[in-house]
């Protein structure tokens, strides 16, 4: 089953490059996404057997992130059908001189989208840190053409920045993997990087080398996760990519990098270096939130607004695991809630961009009248992403603040609350102004494929604030237990 989770989207992606009919490609995209979701659901019900010499396996952490990724990709694939139909036939001459050529071929877009899913699944299921490293690099290569979909001069710049900075980050992570092998060189004649072997040998690790390894791996994977000050690729890539791609970058890819950091954290915990690792994560997390707060105040581009919001929420995840204990549970719950909410907001942003033909927040007014469905989702998304009740983000952020207070860290709790208040004020100023006012022009009725996918994600984000399904609750607690003290 684990092999099928990786192979099915990879084969479907390869097939998309050979198909001549765009409708067939779109149908294959949705079919492969549905098949992946069905396999992921089966993995939640059972325990798939490890494969490839135990290099590929699913534990509770992997099962949680697999569910998020598969669900979000299925919703995004359905949205992509309408999005690609809307983009079809747009000539370069109709889009201004800043556009270099026509959009990249749909075969490349759908093929890379499915290869992107395959690469993310490889990261999630990898128990070998070397294979995990290769999977993270594969996500970069598969997603780069997607960012350059419109072939605009700005999207070209964003793509190169994404490739260069993430490649530099992954090179630092490779160095960290070498350091990790050195740290454990005296514990066994084998140099295995399989996680179970590392956890067993970790108590006898060479501490200075292990600390150096964690720093390099945190910097390397933190670049891909978007932790400040390593985040500079993220606002450009999320802003310039098609909205369906931005939803996957923010809601799924960043989680994969977060999971890679959690794998290394597990090794540090087993070696008795948990306090060292958690303090670094806490520092990076608070700094990321502060950096996002600075750029979210008076942000004129609504897609960049959502991108900097992702930096903030990645900071919250780092703060949660940096706190440990109840913070682990809060961080994992927040990863789920953020993925649903941010995925919904980016899809709605795609509807707004299509209707108003601008990413400037000042050029969008009267959403609630001009695009009623998208306007309602946009306004609800503001309160959801800001952690307002009754959405799931409120529950997870409340859990993180509670964890800080229970551990006797009022300064951390106060800093979080202050930064969250500043961010809420900055985002609401921009997003509410877009929702209200008089619509300058009348827009055609929104299609079902443009509204239904983000509406599904919004409903799920709301559900998590009211009721956490028992299977998800159990998985969250077991996954949090793998990161420290049992709840």
N, C-alpha and C positions, 0 to 999 in steps of 0.2 A: 504493500500500500504506500509506503514512504517513497519508494522508487517511482510509483505511478504519479504521485503528487508533483514530482519534479519533471518527469518525462512527458506527461500528457500536455501541459502548456508548451513545453519546448518543441514537441513534434507539431503541435497545432501552429505555433509561431513559424516554424520552418515551412509548413504547408502554405501559410498565408503569402509567403514570398513567391510561390509558384502559381497561385490561383490568379485567373484573369478577371474574374467578376467581383466587383466591389461588394455586392449584396452577399455573395457567398463568403467573402472574407468576414463581413460583419456577423453573419450567422455563425461562422466558425468561432469567432471571438467570444460570442455569448455562450455557445455550446461548450467551449473549453473552460470558460469561467464557471459555468454551472457544474461541469464534471469535477472540476477542482473543488468547488464548494461541497459537492456530495461526498467526495473522498475525505475532505476535512471534517465533515459532520460524522462520517464513519469513524475517523480517528478519535473524535471526542467520545464516541460511544464505547470504543474498545481501546486496546493497547497494541498498536501495530508493532510487529516484530522488528528489531533492529536489522539493518542490512549493511552491506559493504564493510565487512569486518568490524561491525559496530560503530562505524564512522557516521552513520546516519541513524538517528533514533529520535523519538519524541518523548520528552519529559513534560512535566506540568507547565513549565515556562514556555517550552516550544509549542505545546498544544494551545496555550492562550494566544500567543502571537500568530499562530497559524490561523486560528479562527478569525481574528481581526482582519488579517491580510486577505483571506479568501472571501469573506463577506464584503469587504470594501471593494475588492476587485470586481466581484459579480455586479454590484450596484453600478460601479464606474463603467463596466462593459456595456450594460444596458443603456446608460446615458450616452456612451460613445457612439452608439448606432445613430441616434438623433443628431449628435454633434457632427459626425462625419457627413451625414446627409446635408446638413446646413452649410458645411464648408465646401461641399462639392461645387466645382465650377467657378469658384472665385478667381478671377484673373489677376495676374500681378499688376497689370496696368490700372486696375480699379482700386489698388490699395496704396498707391503712392510710391515715390522713388526710394523710400527707405526699405522697401521689400525687395529682396535680391532676385528671387525667382518665384515660381508657384510653390504652394505647399509641398512638402515631401510626399512622395507617392503613398497612397493609402496602404499599399502592400507593405511598405517599410514601417508605417505607423502601427498597423495591427500586428505585424510580425514581431516588432520590437516590444510592443506592449505585452505580448504573451511570453516572450523571452525574459522580460523584466519580472513577470510573475514567477517563472521557473527559477530565476536567480534568487529572488527573495525567499522562495520556499527552500532552496538549498541552504541559505543562511540559517533559516529557522530550524531546520532538521539536522544541521551539522553538529556532531559531537566531537569532531576533530578540529582543533583550532586552526590548523593549516588549511583545511578544506573550507572552514568558515571564512577565513581571510580571502580565499579565492572567490567564494560566493559574493562577498561584499564588493570586490573589484568587478565581478561580473554584473552586479546591479548598476554600477557606474557606466559600463560600456553599453549595456542594453538600454538604459534610459537617456543617454546623451542625445541620440537622434530625435527622441520624443520632445525634448526641450527646444530643439531647433525646427519644430514642425512648420512654423510659419515662414521660416527663412527670412526673418527680419534682421536688420543689422544689430539691433539690441539682443535678439535671441541668439545670434551667432556669438556675440560677446559673452552672454550668459552661459552658453554651452561650453565655450573654451574655459571660462573661469571655473565652471563645475568640474570639467575634466582635469584641469591642472591642480586645483586645490584638493580635490578628493583623491587624486592620484598621489599627491605629496603626503596627504594624511595616511593613505593606505601603505605608503612606503615606510612611514614612521611606525605603523602598526606591525609591519613585517619585522622591523628591527626589534620591536617589543616581543614578538614571538620568539626570535632568536635568544633574547635575554631570558625569556621564560624557560627555554630549553637549557640554557646555561645554569639558571638558578636551581634546576633539578638534576643536574648532570651527575651528582654524587649519590643520588637516591636509588638509582637503578642502572643496570647495563643498557636498558632500552631508553631511547630518546622520544618515546611516544608522546604525542600531543593530544591524545584522546582524553576528553574531559574526565572520565571516570578514573583513568590512570593518574592524571594530574592531581585530582582530589585525594587519592590514596597516598601519593608521595609528597603532597604539599607540606605536612608538618615538619619534614626534614629539609625544607628548601633553604637555599642560601638567601638570607633576608635582603641584603643590599641589591643583589641581582633581581630578586623578585620585585622589590620596590621600583627599580629602574624599569622593569618590564611593565608594571602596571601604569607608570607614568607615560611611557611610550604608547601603550595600547589605548589609554584614556585619551591622549592627544590625537592618535590616529583615528580611532573610531568616533571620538568626540567631534572631529571635523565633519564626518559624514552625518552625525546626529544633529549637528547645528548648534553645539554649545559655544557660547561666546568665550573668548574672542576668535574662535575658529569657524565662525558662522558666515563669513562674508560672501560665500557662493550662494547661500540659501535665498536671500531676498531676490536676487536677480533671476535665479533659476525658477523659483516658484512664481514670480511675477510674469516672466516671459513665456513659460510653457503653456500649452493649452490647459484649460481649467480641469479637464478630466485627468491630465497628467499631474497637475499640481495637487489634486486631491490624493493621488496615490503617493506622490513624493512625501507629502506632509503626513498623511494618515497611515502609511504602510512602511515606506523606506526608512524614515527616521526611527521607527520602532525596531527595525532590523539592526541598525547600528546600536541602539540602546541595548538590545539583547546581547550583542557581541560584548559590550562592556559588562553586562551582568555575568556573562560566562567567566570573564577574568576576575570579577569581584568574588565569585564563588571560590576560585582558587586562593585568593588572598584571605578569605574567611577561613578556609581549611588550614591555612598556614599560620593563623593567628595574627594576621596583619589587617584585620577588618577595620580597626580604628583609623589606621593610616589611609586606607582606601576610601573610607566613608568621609573623612575630613576633606579629601581632595574633591570628591563628588559634591559635597555640600558647598564648597567654595565656588566651583564651576557653576553650580546650579543657581546660586544667589547672584553671581555676576551676570549670568545669562538673563535672568529676570530683570536686573537693573538695566542692562544694555537694551533689551527689548522695550522697556518703559521709555527710555530716552527717544527711541525712534518711532514709537507709536503715538506720541503726542504730536498732533498737527501733521500726521502723515497724509500727503495729498493723493497717493495712489492706493486704491482700495485693495488691489491684489498684493502689493507690498505690505499693506497693513496686515493682511492675513499671514503673510510670510513671517513678519516679525513676531506676530502672535505665536507662531510655531516655535520660534526661538524661546519665547517666554515659557511655553508649556514643556519644552524639552528641559528647561531649567527646573521646572517643578518636578519632573520625573527624577532628575539628578538629586534634588533636595530630598525627595522621599526616600530613595535608597541610601542617601547619605545619612539620614536620620536612623534608618534601620527599624526593626521591630514593627510597630503599627505603620510606620512610614513606608515599609515595603508593600504592604497591602494597599495603602493609599496611592502609591506610585503606579502600581499595576492596574488598579481600578481607573486611575486617571488616564493611563495609556489607552484603555478601551474607550472611555468617554471622549477623550480628545480626538481620537481617530474618527469616530462617528460624526462629531460636531464639525471638525475642520474639513472632513470630506464633504459634508453637506454644504458648508459655506463656500468652498471653492467651486462646487458644481453650480450653486446659485450665482456666484460671481461670473461664471461663464454665460449664464442667461442674461445677466445685466450687460456684460461686455458686448454680446451679440446684438442687444436691442439699442444700446446707446452709443456703441462704437467708440468708447473711450474708457481708459482705466483711471482717469482723473475723477476723484470723488466729487470735486466741484462741478463737474459736468453732468452729474446724475442727480436728479431731483424728482420727487413724486413717485417713487417706486410703488408705494401702496396703491396708487391710482393707475399708474401706467402699466405695471406688471404686478397685479394683485397677489398672485400665488407666490412669485419670487419675492415680492416685498414683504409678505408675511413671514416667509422662511428666513429672509435676511434679518428681519427684526428679531425673530425668535432666536436665530443663530447668535446674534449679539449677546443676548442674555445667557445663552447656553455656554458660549466660549468664555464669557466673563465670570462663570462660576456662580450664576444666580439660581436660586431654587425655582422650580423643582427639578432641574436638569441634573444629569449624572455628574457633571463637573463640579457642582456645588458639593455633593456628597464626598467626592474624592478630595477636593481642596480642603473641606472641613476636616477630613480625616488627617491630612498632612499637618494642618495647624494644631490639631489635637495631639498628634504624635510629638510635635516639638514642645508643646506645653507639658505633656506628661513626662518628658525627658528632662525637664528643668531647663529648657532653652527658650526663655521668653524673648530674647533678642532676635533669634531666628524667626520665631512666630511673628513678632512685630514687624520685622523686615518684610516677610512674605505678605502680610496684610497691607502694609503701606504700598508696596510695589503693585499688588493686585488692585488697590484702589486707584492708583495713578493710571494703570493700564486701562481699567474700566472707564475712567473719565476720558482718556484719549480716544479709545475706540468708539465709545458712545457718541462723542462729539461728531465724529466723521460718519458713522453708520446711520445714526438717527437722522442726520441732515439729508442723507441720501433717500431715506424712506419717506420723509414728509415733504410737504410743499406741493406745488402744482407741476404736473408732468408737462414738459415742453411740447411733446408730440404724442400722438396716439400710436400705440404699438399693437401689432397683431396679437391675437390670442396665443397664449403659450401652449406648446404641444405637450402631450402626455409624457413623452420621453424626456422632456426638459424638466418637468416638475416632479413626476413620480419618484425617480431615484433619490433626489435630495429629501423629498418628503418622507421616504422610508427611513433614511438615516436620522432625520429629525425626530421621528417617532421613537426610534430605538434609543436615542440620546435622552429623550424625556422619560422613557420607561426605566432606564437605569437610575434615574433620580427617585422613582417611586417604588420600584421593585427590582431586586437583582435575582434573576432566575437561579434556582438551587444548583444546577450544574455549573454555572458560571461562578457562583459564590464558592463552591467547593474547589474549583480549579484555581481561583484567586488565592484562597487560603493555602492550598498546597504549594503553589508557585511562590508565595511570600515566605513560606517555611523554608524553601530551598535557599533563600537569601539571608537566613539568620534565625533569630529566636522564634519558635512556634507561637502562633497567635492563640 
